[in-house]
Amino acid sequence: MTSSGPVSTDALFQPADIVWTPVSPRLAAARLTVAAIVLVPLLVAGVVWAVLTGAAAVWTAPAAVLAVGVWLGWLVPRQVRAVGYAERADDLLIRRGIMFKTLVVVPYGRMQYVDVNAGPVDRSFGIAAVQLHTAAPNTDASIHGLRPEEAARLRDRLASRGEARLAGL
């Protein structure tokens, strides 16, 4: 039995000779917009409450909301930059995460069908998501933040590769 030594955790999430395709930076803008839709009314309500009560301690609520907004403004773009995918000969790799990293490997032969989704916020930012459905019910194989033309191209390519792999079984 031969061993090439210990494998670093970075090597687990960064296979050799892989060229990652990043998602659109518009995904960060979409996620920050959704956060603002939630946080701005909370911030305004907290400020109004603090002004009306006149209690200094009440100002901690809007300060906490503001701190969450600043933290999200720093975190979300980093998270989006960490998302990527790579097409290999026999499978699709999807990576995401900064602190809690995830690498999903989806063999083309296991794909049953491929969906393209775009909600109202996604459409307003010109992005879409590709969702892969496999034989495993709990597979989280989705790529958010793709430009619509890239989502359509990826959907068609993955569907044809999946059919080719199934035909070979």
Secondary structure, 3 states (H helix, E strand, C coil): CCCCCCCCHHHHHCCCCCCCEECCCHHHHHHHHHHHHHHHHHHHHHHHHHHHHCCHHHHHHHHHHHHHHHHHHHHHHHHHHCCEEEECCCEEEEEECCCCCEEEEEEHHHEEEEEEECCHHHHHCCCEEEEEEECCCCCCEEEEEECHHHHHHHHHHHHHHHHHHHHCC
